[in-house]
Amino acid sequence: MAPHDLRRPFKRPAISDQQRRRELSLQRQSQNRRDAQQQARCLADTVLSLQNDAAELETEPDIEPEGGEAREVINDVRQAAKLRGPEARRWFAKQLMLPEWMIDVPHRLNTDWYVFARPSGKRCFVVSSNGTTVSRLRNGTMLHRFPSALPNGSRCGNSSRSGQSYCILDCIFHEPDQTYYVIDLVCWGGMSMYECTAEFRFFWLNSKLVETEACNGPSTYHKYRFSMVPVFNCDEDGLKTAYAGSMPYVKDGLLFYNKLAHYQSGNTPLALIWKDDNCSQYVCDTDGKGQVPDQQQVVLELLADGRLATSDEPPLILGCLNEDFIQKTRLQAGNLLRFAIGEGGLILVDGKLEKADLHYLGKPNRGRAFADSYSKVMFQHTVRHSPLKIEHLLASISSSNEEENRTSDTDMVD
């Protein structure tokens, strides 16, 4: 982008309704109240008591639900603990707050958002309760069971034994230094954080984590080190530091959090992920051999009527399979299917994705929990054709700063 372009109000052509969904999510936060304490307790109990371990999940037959059978909504820990295979993976994956992929620049990025470099590694919940600590991946597989210095996380003498003293952290386990990097806080000392803003959660996490010995090196009662990720206000300096600054871990893109965002299970436009080749090894999706395919690939869920849906709520329909093909290939409703996008590409109408030129490739990895989201499909498309670059993000911040300065000057004149 030429230097003189940066002086004009930044406006990248809209390719989605992501901004509208961000505004709706903020409105719903103030309208929807729920029993957050019960939800946190249910999640903690399930992580600890789920009746499987890594070996069981990996070897168990991947049985899909029968065609046309409606999935039962799981709200009770006793039900969730009985889940197996794909249903267990779906349940756990939906408990995490999943960022949408950034496909347009949010309004007021410089004032309303945080940014931090995402550590490369395994996303997981870490729960400390009843004198032990358990981490589980987003597909429900147990990663580690270990003693920790988190609240009620070990059986050492100074650990609280109260059943109400438990902790739930949203972490990424970074293999090179065997460290859990904490990216969010769900519950601390039995107090739910679901209904708290990101601004408060980050403040509380920074305050409380350092009070424990969880950030210390490994010891008898603390097997793995925990560490906060450096979080910055998304102004020009903060964005540049997160993007190009040195971090104690390998980066895998940037995460953006709206300061008012509550911890929302499932996909949310109030948390965004963005990548380019300078801050991530994995920008374009790879195939089963780890290679970037010539054509973009997507994973969609087969519905009972043959339609192919994304993982969004409500789902976006990108195509349909006829009944003869479904019977011939012995596919069932609920199957996840991989497709290549052909020369017809993605069809957009008024900035919305309507359908795609899909070519069936087969089933994805069995460990996969759910289909691609709409924002991921669009991000992968733009990466190949018209990527959203770091220069666009910086230009948006610069433009917002200039508009604020003009408004301030006008107020002073008045």
GICORSUL-V294744 format. One record per helix or strand of 2 or more residues. SS is the DSSP state (2 for helix, 1 for strand). FROM is the first residue (numbers start at 1). TO is the last residue. Records with the same first field share a line. If there is no record, write none. Layout:
BEGIN
SS = FROM-TO  FROM-TO
END
This chain:
BEGIN
2 = 3-7  18-31  36-49  54-59  77-80  85-93  109-112  175-177  198-209  236-244  323-329  374-385  390-413
1 = 97-101  113-119  122-129  132-137  142-146  167-174  179-188  191-192  225-228  232-233  251-258  266-274  297-302  307-309  317-320  336-349  352-362
END
